[in-house]
Amino acid sequence: MDKQKIITILDKIIEFAFYILIIAFTFSISFVDATIAVIVVGWLVKKIILKDFKFPRNSFLLVFVIFILWNALSIYNSNYLYESIRGLIKIIKYAQ
């Protein structure tokens, strides 16, 4: 299989996952999490195949990354490491 065919398949999988996400959003949080995982993994595999490692220049994404890094930095100052990591995971999870 050549790269272009794999990219086309990944695009279709990502598109189909978005359609499922729209439907699943109304009734199942776990199904939403699973479809988002499929979308993210598909996007990452596509980036790896294309060898496109540039950081997207989107203002929302930049602010979100700074927010996550700031929260990750607060883990360093925390006395309760497990709870801090759990809080960071919640922030990332509920940012959708």
Secondary structure, DSSP 8 states (H G I E B T S, - for coil): --HHHHHHHHHHHHHHHHHHHHHHTTT-HHHHHHHHHHHHHHHHHHHHHHT-------HHHHHHHHHHHHHHHHHHT-S-HHHHHHHHHHHHHTT-
